[in-house]
């Protein structure tokens, strides 16, 4: 039996990242977008922009 780990990166989706933002879980959202950027190099710039948006909005709240 495979050992249980806390690595859920294979479950990471953009929808989940957006839910984190809605819940004001900004650190989790940023980590999610980092994971997505690594999984999808072709969309890395998009995810990096989303990270910046999260950081910007976090400062305003």
C-alpha positions as CSV (number, residue, x, y, z in Angstrom):
1,X,0.0,0.0,0.0
2,X,1.3,3.4,-0.9
3,X,2.3,5.7,1.9
4,X,-0.1,8.6,2.4
5,X,1.5,12.0,1.8
6,X,0.3,15.6,2.0
7,X,1.4,16.2,-1.6
8,X,-1.8,17.1,-3.5
9,X,-0.1,18.8,-6.4
10,X,-1.6,16.3,-8.8
11,X,-5.0,17.6,-7.7
12,X,-4.2,21.3,-8.2
13,X,-6.4,23.1,-10.6
14,X,-7.0,26.7,-11.5
15,X,-10.5,26.4,-10.1
16,X,-9.0,25.4,-6.7
17,X,-6.6,28.3,-6.8
18,X,-9.5,30.7,-7.5
19,X,-11.5,29.2,-4.6
20,X,-8.5,29.9,-2.4
21,X,-8.6,33.5,-3.5
22,X,-12.4,33.8,-2.8
23,X,-11.7,32.4,0.7
24,X,-8.9,34.9,1.2
25,X,-6.4,32.0,1.5
26,X,-3.8,34.0,-0.5
27,X,-0.7,32.0,0.4
28,X,-2.5,28.8,-0.7
29,X,-3.6,30.5,-3.9
30,X,-0.1,31.6,-4.7
31,X,1.3,28.1,-4.0
32,X,-1.4,26.7,-6.2
33,X,-0.5,29.0,-9.1
34,X,3.2,28.1,-8.6
35,X,2.3,24.4,-8.9
36,X,0.3,25.1,-12.0
37,X,3.1,27.1,-13.6
38,X,5.5,24.2,-13.0
39,X,3.0,21.7,-14.4
40,X,2.1,23.8,-17.4
41,X,5.2,25.6,-18.7
42,X,3.3,26.8,-21.7
43,X,1.1,28.9,-19.4
44,X,3.7,29.9,-17.0
45,X,3.5,33.6,-17.8
46,X,-0.3,33.6,-17.3
47,X,0.1,31.9,-13.8
48,X,2.8,34.3,-12.8
49,X,0.5,37.2,-13.7
50,X,-2.2,35.6,-11.5
51,X,0.3,35.4,-8.6
52,X,1.1,39.1,-9.0
53,X,-2.6,39.9,-9.0
54,X,-3.1,37.9,-5.8
55,X,-0.2,39.7,-4.1
56,X,-1.5,43.1,-5.3
57,X,-5.1,42.4,-4.0
58,X,-3.8,41.0,-0.7
59,X,-2.2,44.3,0.0
60,X,-5.5,46.2,-0.4
61,X,-7.6,44.1,1.9
